[in-house]
Each structure stands twice: as C-alpha cells, then as structure tokens.
Amino acid sequence: MYVGDRNINLEQVRDGWAWHYKQFSKDKKLADAETVAKKAKHGLWFDAHPTPPWEFRKLRAESDSTSPHSDVQDQSVFISLSGKKYHRQDCRTLKGKVK
C-alpha cells in the first residue's frame, strides 16, 4: 500500500506493527525490515513470543468450533438463596430488587 511515494506496508513492518507474510511475499525489503524490527524489539517484537495472526486465527477457529457454548453470550446470572433458581439480569421477577 502506498500513500504518495511512501510504502506504508514497509513502514509498518519496519516499525514492528505488521508481519511479513513470507508465504505470499518474497519481497526482500519486507523480509529485511522484519529482521531489523525483531532485532530491535520494535512493536510486536517487544514480546518474546508474539503469536502470528495466521496462528491466532487458527486457534480462534478451533476454539470457537469446539466450544459447547460458542453461540451463548456471556450474561450476569442471579442465584436464589436456596441455590435452586437462576435469573437472568433482565428477568421480570428481579425488577426493582437488583441494582
């Protein structure tokens, strides 16, 4: 990506804010820029073991597809003193009782 004559992709990789996808790009400038950023611990390379985006997406997809409650949203639940009844925050029987 360019803005005028600036190679924004190269700048992001050089500054450590983007990865060089070697699988899709054989650009030596990008490869060298990533090496320099790693050695200098710029941006994401400050972390000793940053997770590449392609691995993050793979782990996320596996997690989402194996979770038994992947379609359930997190909600606050109120439990009665007996522990036998559970109420969602929007339950009509709790109106005015919970702040």
The 8 nearest C-alpha neighbors of each residue, nearest first, counted from 0:
[[1, 7, 8, 6, 2, 5, 9, 3],
 [0, 2, 6, 5, 7, 3, 4, 8],
 [3, 1, 5, 4, 6, 7, 0, 8],
 [2, 4, 5, 1, 6, 0, 7, 8],
 [3, 5, 2, 1, 6, 7, 0, 9],
 [6, 4, 2, 1, 3, 7, 10, 0],
 [5, 7, 1, 9, 8, 0, 10, 4],
 [6, 8, 10, 9, 1, 0, 5, 11],
 [9, 7, 11, 10, 6, 0, 12, 1],
 [8, 10, 12, 7, 6, 11, 29, 13],
 [11, 9, 7, 13, 8, 12, 14, 6],
 [10, 12, 16, 14, 8, 17, 9, 13],
 [11, 13, 17, 15, 9, 14, 10, 33],
 [12, 14, 32, 10, 15, 11, 36, 33],
 [15, 13, 11, 12, 16, 41, 10, 36],
 [14, 16, 42, 41, 12, 36, 13, 43],
 [17, 15, 11, 42, 14, 12, 43, 18],
 [18, 16, 12, 11, 15, 19, 8, 43],
 [19, 17, 12, 20, 33, 16, 15, 51],
 [18, 20, 21, 29, 30, 33, 12, 17],
 [21, 19, 22, 23, 24, 18, 25, 30],
 [20, 22, 24, 23, 19, 25, 30, 26],
 [21, 23, 20, 24, 25, 19, 26, 53],
 [24, 22, 21, 20, 25, 19, 26, 18],
 [25, 23, 21, 26, 20, 22, 19, 29],
 [24, 26, 21, 27, 23, 22, 30, 29],
 [27, 25, 24, 29, 28, 30, 21, 31],
 [26, 28, 30, 29, 31, 25, 32, 24],
 [29, 27, 31, 30, 26, 32, 9, 33],
 [30, 28, 32, 27, 31, 26, 9, 19],
 [29, 31, 27, 33, 28, 32, 34, 19],
 [32, 30, 34, 28, 33, 29, 27, 35],
 [31, 33, 13, 29, 35, 34, 30, 28],
 [32, 34, 36, 30, 31, 35, 12, 13],
 [35, 33, 31, 37, 32, 36, 38, 30],
 [34, 36, 32, 38, 33, 37, 39, 31],
 [35, 37, 33, 39, 41, 15, 34, 13],
 [38, 36, 40, 34, 44, 39, 35, 33],
 [37, 39, 35, 40, 36, 34, 41, 44],
 [38, 40, 36, 41, 37, 35, 44, 45],
 [41, 39, 45, 44, 37, 38, 36, 42],
 [42, 40, 15, 36, 44, 39, 45, 14],
 [43, 41, 15, 16, 44, 45, 14, 40],
 [42, 44, 45, 15, 16, 46, 41, 49],
 [45, 43, 40, 46, 37, 42, 41, 15],
 [44, 46, 40, 43, 41, 42, 47, 37],
 [47, 45, 44, 48, 49, 43, 40, 42],
 [46, 48, 45, 49, 44, 40, 43, 37],
 [49, 47, 46, 50, 44, 45, 51, 43],
 [48, 50, 46, 47, 51, 43, 44, 45],
 [51, 49, 55, 52, 48, 54, 53, 43],
 [50, 52, 54, 53, 55, 49, 18, 56],
 [51, 53, 55, 54, 56, 50, 18, 57],
 [52, 54, 56, 55, 51, 57, 50, 58],
 [55, 53, 57, 51, 52, 56, 58, 50],
 [54, 56, 52, 58, 57, 53, 59, 50],
 [57, 55, 59, 53, 54, 58, 60, 52],
 [56, 58, 54, 60, 59, 55, 61, 53],
 [59, 57, 61, 55, 60, 56, 62, 54],
 [58, 60, 56, 62, 57, 61, 55, 63],
 [61, 59, 63, 57, 62, 58, 56, 64],
 [62, 60, 58, 64, 59, 63, 65, 57],
 [61, 63, 59, 65, 60, 64, 66, 58],
 [64, 62, 60, 66, 61, 65, 69, 59],
 [63, 65, 61, 62, 66, 60, 69, 67],
 [66, 64, 62, 63, 61, 67, 69, 60],
 [65, 67, 69, 68, 63, 64, 62, 61],
 [68, 66, 69, 65, 64, 70, 63, 71],
 [69, 67, 71, 66, 70, 72, 65, 63],
 [68, 70, 66, 71, 63, 67, 64, 65],
 [69, 71, 68, 72, 67, 66, 63, 73],
 [72, 70, 68, 69, 73, 74, 67, 66],
 [71, 73, 74, 70, 69, 68, 75, 76],
 [72, 74, 71, 75, 76, 70, 68, 69],
 [75, 73, 72, 76, 87, 88, 71, 89],
 [74, 76, 88, 87, 77, 73, 86, 89],
 [75, 77, 87, 86, 88, 74, 85, 78],
 [76, 78, 86, 85, 87, 79, 75, 88],
 [79, 77, 85, 82, 84, 86, 76, 80],
 [78, 80, 82, 84, 81, 83, 85, 77],
 [79, 81, 82, 78, 83, 84, 77, 85],
 [82, 80, 79, 83, 84, 78, 85, 77],
 [83, 81, 79, 80, 78, 84, 85, 77],
 [84, 82, 81, 79, 85, 78, 80, 86],
 [85, 83, 79, 78, 82, 86, 81, 77],
 [84, 86, 78, 77, 79, 76, 83, 87],
 [87, 85, 77, 76, 90, 78, 88, 84],
 [86, 88, 76, 90, 89, 75, 77, 85],
 [87, 89, 90, 75, 76, 86, 77, 93],
 [88, 90, 87, 91, 93, 94, 86, 92],
 [91, 89, 87, 92, 88, 93, 86, 94],
 [92, 90, 94, 93, 89, 88, 86, 87],
 [93, 91, 90, 94, 86, 96, 95, 89],
 [92, 94, 96, 91, 90, 95, 97, 88],
 [95, 93, 91, 96, 92, 97, 90, 89],
 [94, 96, 97, 93, 98, 92, 91, 90],
 [97, 95, 93, 94, 98, 92, 91, 88],
 [98, 96, 95, 93, 94, 88, 77, 89],
 [97, 96, 95, 94, 93, 88, 89, 77]]
